[in-house]
């Protein structure tokens, strides 16, 4: 339960030693922390042959001749975002749909690579294999994550725990009952 002080700021009641369980706003904060799109940004830089060193993205000399142009990496990343969004990560998608969506994403990327190979900086077949593998793995894993309800179960679990904590507080709680019985 929340009370308000004279300045109309919320004041939390309850045991300060007990960790707060996730309430509605905490669930919203949790959902805000699910950011599968962040990996797409990293993959975009990796596709350009860059790595993150000391707080910035720099060209990796080992990737010389393998990195894509900014346009190529950006367009591939944009297509991957359809499979790597917060909405996807909390959606229940059937296995056959996961496979269909992954295949569709791969086909779209490879079609763009074939049409725009020069602008994308594609000069050899190993780049195409690398692109296909990155897109396939990222799309499949991101789409497959919610299949068994992993994130939904976390959200449901936190809701259930919050209800249990609220119920125990109203009833005096398990610890309170143990203390009172002695």
C-alpha positions as CSV (number, residue, x, y, z in Angstrom):
1,X,0.0,0.0,0.0
2,X,1.2,3.5,-0.8
3,X,0.6,6.6,1.3
4,X,1.4,10.2,0.4
5,X,3.4,12.7,2.4
6,X,2.7,16.5,2.6
7,X,4.5,17.1,-0.7
8,X,2.2,14.5,-2.3
9,X,5.1,12.1,-3.0
10,X,4.4,8.4,-2.5
11,X,5.7,6.8,0.7
12,X,6.0,3.0,0.6
13,X,4.8,1.1,3.6
14,X,6.0,-2.4,4.5
15,X,9.2,-4.0,5.6
16,X,12.2,-2.1,4.2
17,X,14.3,-5.3,4.5
18,X,12.0,-7.3,2.2
19,X,12.9,-6.9,-1.5
20,X,10.1,-5.2,-3.4
21,X,8.3,-7.5,-5.8
22,X,7.4,-6.3,-9.2
23,X,4.2,-4.3,-9.4
24,X,2.6,-2.8,-12.5
25,X,5.2,-0.1,-13.0
26,X,8.0,-2.6,-12.3
27,X,6.6,-4.9,-15.0
28,X,6.6,-1.9,-17.4
29,X,10.3,-1.2,-16.4
30,X,11.1,-4.9,-16.9
31,X,9.5,-4.8,-20.4
32,X,11.5,-1.6,-21.2
33,X,14.7,-3.6,-20.4
34,X,13.9,-6.3,-23.0
35,X,15.7,-4.9,-26.0
36,X,16.4,-7.6,-28.6
37,X,17.0,-4.8,-31.1
38,X,20.3,-3.9,-29.4
39,X,21.9,-7.0,-30.8
40,X,20.8,-5.9,-34.3
41,X,22.8,-2.7,-33.8
42,X,25.8,-4.8,-32.8
43,X,25.4,-7.1,-35.7
44,X,25.2,-4.2,-38.1
45,X,28.7,-3.0,-36.9
46,X,30.0,-6.6,-37.1
47,X,28.7,-6.8,-40.7
48,X,30.8,-3.7,-41.4
49,X,33.8,-5.5,-40.0
50,X,33.9,-3.4,-36.8
51,X,34.4,-4.3,-33.2
52,X,33.7,-2.4,-30.0
53,X,37.0,-1.3,-28.4
54,X,37.4,1.2,-25.6
55,X,33.9,2.6,-26.0
56,X,33.8,3.0,-29.7
57,X,33.4,0.9,-32.9
58,X,36.6,0.5,-34.9
59,X,37.5,-1.4,-38.1
60,X,39.0,-4.8,-37.4
61,X,42.0,-5.3,-39.7
62,X,41.3,-9.0,-39.8
63,X,37.9,-8.3,-41.4
64,X,39.5,-6.3,-44.3
65,X,37.7,-7.4,-47.5
66,X,34.8,-9.0,-45.6
67,X,33.1,-6.0,-44.1
68,X,30.0,-4.6,-45.8
69,X,29.3,-0.9,-46.6
70,X,27.3,1.1,-44.1
71,X,24.3,1.0,-46.5
72,X,24.5,-2.8,-46.8
73,X,24.8,-3.4,-43.0
74,X,22.1,-0.8,-42.3
75,X,19.6,-2.3,-44.7
76,X,20.2,-5.9,-43.5
77,X,19.9,-4.7,-39.9
78,X,16.6,-3.0,-40.8
79,X,15.2,-6.2,-42.2
80,X,16.4,-8.1,-39.1
81,X,14.6,-5.7,-36.8
82,X,11.2,-7.2,-37.9
83,X,12.3,-10.3,-36.1
84,X,14.2,-8.7,-33.2
85,X,11.7,-6.3,-31.6
86,X,10.3,-6.1,-28.1
87,X,6.9,-7.0,-29.5
88,X,8.3,-10.3,-30.9
89,X,10.1,-11.1,-27.7
90,X,6.9,-11.1,-25.7
91,X,4.7,-12.7,-28.3
92,X,3.7,-16.3,-28.4
93,X,4.7,-17.6,-31.9
94,X,4.2,-21.2,-32.9
95,X,7.2,-23.2,-34.1
96,X,6.0,-23.4,-37.7
97,X,5.5,-19.7,-37.8
98,X,9.0,-19.1,-36.3
99,X,10.5,-21.2,-39.1
100,X,8.4,-19.4,-41.7
101,X,9.3,-15.9,-40.4
102,X,13.0,-16.8,-40.2
103,X,13.0,-18.1,-43.7
104,X,11.2,-15.0,-45.0
105,X,13.7,-12.8,-43.3
106,X,16.6,-14.7,-44.8
107,X,15.0,-14.6,-48.3
108,X,14.5,-10.8,-48.0
109,X,18.1,-10.2,-46.9
110,X,19.6,-12.4,-49.6
111,X,17.4,-10.9,-52.3
112,X,18.6,-7.4,-51.3
113,X,22.2,-8.7,-51.3
114,X,21.8,-10.0,-54.8
115,X,20.2,-6.8,-56.1
116,X,22.5,-4.4,-54.3
117,X,25.8,-6.4,-54.1
118,X,27.9,-3.6,-55.4
119,X,26.4,-0.9,-53.1
120,X,26.6,-3.4,-50.2
121,X,30.3,-4.0,-50.7
122,X,29.8,-7.7,-51.5
123,X,32.8,-9.0,-53.3
124,X,32.9,-12.7,-52.5
125,X,30.6,-15.7,-51.6
126,X,32.0,-16.0,-48.0
127,X,30.3,-12.6,-47.2
128,X,27.0,-14.0,-48.4
129,X,27.4,-17.1,-46.2
130,X,28.3,-14.9,-43.2
131,X,25.3,-12.7,-43.8
132,X,23.0,-15.7,-44.2
133,X,24.3,-17.3,-41.0
134,X,24.0,-14.1,-38.9
135,X,20.5,-13.4,-40.1
136,X,19.4,-17.0,-39.7
137,X,20.8,-17.3,-36.1
138,X,19.6,-14.0,-34.9
139,X,16.1,-14.3,-36.4
140,X,15.5,-17.9,-35.3
141,X,16.7,-17.5,-31.7
142,X,14.8,-14.2,-31.2
143,X,11.6,-15.6,-32.6
144,X,12.1,-18.9,-30.8
145,X,12.7,-17.4,-27.4
146,X,9.0,-16.7,-26.6
147,X,7.9,-20.2,-28.0
148,X,8.0,-21.9,-24.6
149,X,6.8,-18.7,-23.0
150,X,10.1,-17.9,-21.2
151,X,9.6,-14.1,-21.0
152,X,5.8,-14.5,-20.6
153,X,6.5,-16.9,-17.7
154,X,8.8,-14.4,-16.0
155,X,6.1,-11.7,-16.4
156,X,3.4,-14.0,-15.1
157,X,5.6,-15.2,-12.3
158,X,6.3,-11.6,-11.1
159,X,2.6,-10.9,-11.3
160,X,1.8,-14.0,-9.2
161,X,4.5,-13.1,-6.7
162,X,3.2,-9.6,-6.3
163,X,-0.3,-10.9,-5.7
164,X,1.1,-13.4,-3.1
165,X,3.0,-10.6,-1.3
166,X,0.0,-8.3,-1.3
167,X,-2.2,-11.2,0.0
168,X,0.3,-12.1,2.7
169,X,0.6,-8.4,3.8
170,X,-3.2,-8.2,4.2
171,X,-3.3,-11.5,6.1
172,X,-0.3,-10.6,8.2
173,X,2.2,-12.7,6.2
174,X,3.7,-16.1,7.0
175,X,6.5,-14.7,9.2
176,X,4.1,-12.5,11.1
177,X,1.9,-15.6,11.8
178,X,4.9,-17.6,12.9
179,X,6.0,-14.8,15.3
180,X,2.5,-14.4,16.7
181,X,2.0,-18.1,17.3
182,X,5.1,-18.2,19.6
